[in-house]
Amino acid sequence: MGVVTPTNKEVLGFEGLHLYHSGLSNCSMRVRMALEEKGLSWTSHHLDITKKEHVTPEYFGINPNGVVPTLVHDGVVIIESDDIIDHIDKTFPEPPLRPTSEEELEKMYWWMRSAVQIHVKAVKTFIYFHKMQGKMKQTDEQKQQYEKLQKNEELVAFHKHSSGEGFSAEEAKAAELILDRFFEEADQVLKGQQWLVGDNFSLADITWVPLHFTLAGAGYGFDRYPAVQAWAERLRERDSFQKGVLKWCPKF
C-alpha cells in the first residue's frame, strides 16, 4: 500500500478522511467515486492543478511526487489512487467493491495495475497532446521550482516534455496504440458482461471509467468500442459518478 511518511507534519493530526484532489484529475475522480460509493464523509482539500497549486514545498511535504490525489486517514498518508481506493474498500467493506473469488480478484487487480502502468506514457501523453499542447509553457523560474521539488524521474521527464517543446504526433500515436490494446480488451470483455470483472461493479470499473471520461474529452475515438460506450453510459447513471466526477468536472 502506498503509505508514506510526510515531512509536512501538519497532516499527522488530521482526524477522519481528508482528500487532496483536483477536479480535472482522473486519478482524483477514482477516489471521489469510491468515497461516494461507500457513503463516507470526507474533508476536501481541492488543488487547482492548472494554477500549479500542487507545486509547493508544503504539498510535496505531504505527497513526495507532488501529484493528486493524496488521502490522509486519521493521520496516515496514502498516495497512488489504486492504493487509496483499495484502502477505502478494505477499511470500509460495505458495500463491497471487490469480487469474492480469487480468480476474479486477480482480474480486478490486473485492470487496476494496468491503468497505473500506462498512466504517464499513454493516458497523460494522449491528453496533453490533443488537449493541452502549447498551453503548458512555463517560466524558467517555474521549471526550476518544479525540478527542485520533484524527485520522480518519470515525472521530471514528462514535465520537461510537456512544458517545453511538447509531444510529437508520433509520440501521441504510440500512446493511442497502447490505449487501443486495453480498450479492445475491455470491449471484448464487456460484450459478455456488464462490468469489467464478473457480474458485479468493482474497483476495476472505478479505476477505468475516469479514463474513459477524460480521454473522450480529449477526442479519443470510443465509437470503435460499442460495449465500452454502453458500460460508460451505465456508469454515468451511478450517483457516485454524478457526485465524484461531474460535480467537480462537469465537462473535460
C-alpha positions in Angstrom: 0.0 0.0 0.0 1.3 3.5 -0.8 1.7 4.7 2.7 4.3 7.4 3.1 5.8 9.3 6.0 5.2 13.0 5.4 7.7 15.7 6.1 4.8 18.2 6.4 3.8 17.1 9.9 0.6 19.2 10.0 -1.4 16.3 8.4 -0.4 13.8 11.1 -3.0 15.4 13.4 -5.8 15.1 10.9 -8.8 13.1 12.0 -11.1 11.3 9.7 -10.8 11.2 5.9 -9.0 14.1 4.2 -8.6 14.1 0.4 -6.2 16.3 -1.6 -7.5 16.3 -5.1 -8.3 18.2 -8.3 -11.5 18.3 -10.3 -9.7 17.7 -13.5 -7.6 14.7 -12.3 -8.9 11.3 -13.5 -6.9 9.7 -10.6 -8.8 12.0 -8.1 -12.1 11.0 -9.8 -11.5 7.4 -8.8 -11.1 8.2 -5.2 -14.1 10.5 -5.0 -16.2 7.8 -6.7 -15.0 5.2 -4.1 -15.8 7.5 -1.2 -19.3 8.2 -2.7 -20.0 4.5 -3.3 -19.3 3.9 0.4 -21.3 6.9 1.5 -18.4 8.3 3.5 -17.9 11.8 4.9 -14.6 13.4 3.8 -12.9 16.7 4.0 -11.9 18.3 0.7 -8.6 19.9 0.1 -9.0 21.0 -3.5 -5.9 22.0 -5.5 -6.2 23.7 -8.9 -3.6 21.9 -10.9 -3.9 24.4 -13.8 -2.7 27.1 -11.4 0.1 24.8 -10.1 -1.4 24.9 -6.6 0.1 21.4 -6.0 3.7 22.6 -6.8 4.6 23.9 -3.4 7.0 22.7 -0.7 4.0 22.3 1.6 2.3 19.8 -0.7 5.4 18.0 -1.7 5.9 17.5 2.1 2.6 15.5 2.0 3.0 13.7 -1.3 6.6 13.3 -2.4 5.6 13.1 -6.0 3.6 16.3 -5.8 0.6 14.8 -7.6 -3.0 14.3 -6.7 -4.8 12.5 -5.1 -3.5 12.0 -1.6 -5.6 10.6 1.1 -4.9 11.3 4.8 -6.9 8.9 7.0 -6.5 9.6 10.7 -3.0 11.0 10.1 -1.9 8.1 7.8 -0.9 9.4 4.4 -1.7 7.2 1.4 -0.6 8.1 -2.2 -1.4 6.5 -5.6 -5.1 6.3 -6.5 -5.1 2.5 -6.8 -3.7 2.0 -3.3 -6.1 4.7 -2.0 -9.3 3.0 -3.3 -8.1 -0.4 -2.3 -7.5 1.0 1.2 -11.0 2.5 1.3 -12.7 -0.7 0.2 -10.8 -2.8 2.7 -11.3 -0.4 5.6 -14.9 0.3 4.9 -16.1 -3.1 3.4 -19.8 -2.2 2.9 -20.9 -2.1 0.2 -18.1 -4.3 -1.2 -16.3 -3.1 -4.3 -14.4 -6.3 -5.0 -15.3 -9.9 -6.2 -15.1 -12.8 -3.8 -13.3 -15.4 -5.9 -9.5 -15.4 -6.1 -9.6 -15.6 -9.9 -11.8 -12.5 -10.3 -9.9 -10.7 -7.6 -6.7 -11.1 -9.6 -8.5 -9.8 -12.7 -9.6 -6.8 -10.8 -6.1 -6.0 -9.7 -4.8 -6.6 -13.2 -7.1 -3.8 -14.5 -6.1 -1.6 -11.7 -2.3 -2.2 -12.2 -2.6 -1.7 -15.9 -4.2 1.7 -15.5 -1.3 2.8 -13.3 1.3 1.4 -15.7 0.0 3.3 -18.7 -0.9 6.5 -17.0 2.0 8.6 -17.9 3.2 7.0 -21.2 -0.3 6.6 -22.7 -3.1 8.5 -20.9 -1.3 11.7 -20.0 0.6 11.8 -23.2 -2.5 11.4 -25.3 -4.5 14.0 -23.3 -1.6 16.5 -23.3 -1.0 16.3 -27.0 -4.7 16.6 -28.0 -5.9 19.0 -25.3 -3.0 20.8 -23.6 -0.3 21.1 -26.2 1.0 24.7 -26.2 -0.9 25.6 -23.0 1.8 24.3 -20.6 4.6 26.8 -21.2 6.3 27.9 -18.0 8.8 30.4 -17.0 12.3 29.3 -16.1 11.6 30.0 -12.5 8.5 27.8 -12.5 10.5 25.0 -14.2 13.3 25.3 -11.7 10.9 25.2 -8.8 9.3 22.0 -10.0 12.6 20.3 -10.7 13.9 21.3 -7.3 10.9 19.7 -5.6 10.3 16.7 -7.9 12.5 13.6 -7.4 10.4 11.1 -9.5 12.4 10.8 -12.7 9.5 9.7 -14.9 7.5 12.8 -13.8 10.5 15.1 -14.3 10.9 13.8 -17.8 7.2 14.2 -18.5 7.2 17.7 -17.1 10.2 18.8 -19.2 8.5 17.4 -22.3 5.0 18.8 -21.7 6.1 22.2 -20.6 8.8 22.5 -23.3 8.6 21.5 -26.9 5.5 19.3 -26.3 4.8 15.9 -27.7 5.2 14.9 -31.3 2.5 13.3 -33.4 4.5 10.1 -33.4 4.5 10.0 -29.6 0.8 10.7 -29.4 0.2 7.9 -31.9 2.3 5.5 -29.8 0.2 6.5 -26.8 -3.0 5.9 -28.7 -1.9 2.4 -29.8 -1.3 1.5 -26.1 -4.8 2.7 -25.2 -6.3 0.8 -28.2 -5.0 -2.5 -26.9 -6.6 -2.0 -23.5 -9.9 -0.7 -24.8 -10.1 -3.5 -27.4 -9.7 -6.0 -24.5 -12.3 -4.2 -22.4 -14.7 -4.2 -25.3 -14.4 -7.9 -25.7 -15.0 -8.5 -22.0 -17.9 -6.1 -21.9 -19.7 -7.8 -24.8 -20.4 -10.7 -22.4 -21.0 -9.0 -19.1 -22.0 -5.6 -17.6 -18.8 -4.9 -15.7 -15.1 -5.4 -16.2 -14.8 -8.2 -13.7 -17.6 -10.8 -13.3 -21.2 -9.8 -12.6 -20.6 -7.0 -10.1 -19.4 -3.5 -10.2 -15.9 -3.2 -8.7 -12.8 -1.2 -8.2 -11.8 -2.1 -11.7 -14.7 -0.1 -13.1 -14.0 2.8 -10.8 -10.4 2.8 -12.0 -11.2 2.9 -15.7 -14.3 5.0 -16.1 -12.4 8.3 -15.3 -10.0 7.3 -18.1 -13.0 7.0 -20.5 -14.4 10.3 -19.4 -11.1 12.3 -19.8 -9.9 10.5 -22.9 -13.3 11.1 -24.6 -13.0 14.8 -23.7 -9.6 14.8 -25.4 -11.0 13.2 -28.6 -10.2 9.6 -28.3 -12.3 7.5 -30.6 -14.6 5.4 -28.4 -17.1 4.9 -31.2 -15.0 1.8 -32.2 -15.9 0.2 -28.9 -19.7 0.0 -28.5 -19.6 -2.3 -25.5 -17.2 0.1 -23.7 -19.5 3.0 -24.6 -22.6 1.2 -23.2 -20.6 0.4 -20.0 -19.6 4.1 -19.6 -23.3 5.1 -20.0 -24.3 2.7 -17.3 -21.6 4.2 -15.0 -22.7 7.8 -15.7 -26.1 6.9 -14.1 -24.5 6.0 -10.8 -24.8 8.5 -8.0 -21.0 8.1 -7.4 -20.2 9.2 -10.9 -22.5 12.2 -10.6 -21.0 13.3 -7.3 -17.5 12.1 -7.7 -16.9 13.1 -11.3 -19.4 15.5 -12.8 -19.9 17.6 -9.6 -16.2 18.5 -9.8 -15.6 18.4 -13.5 -18.9 18.8 -15.5 -17.0 18.7 -18.8 -13.5 17.7 -19.5 
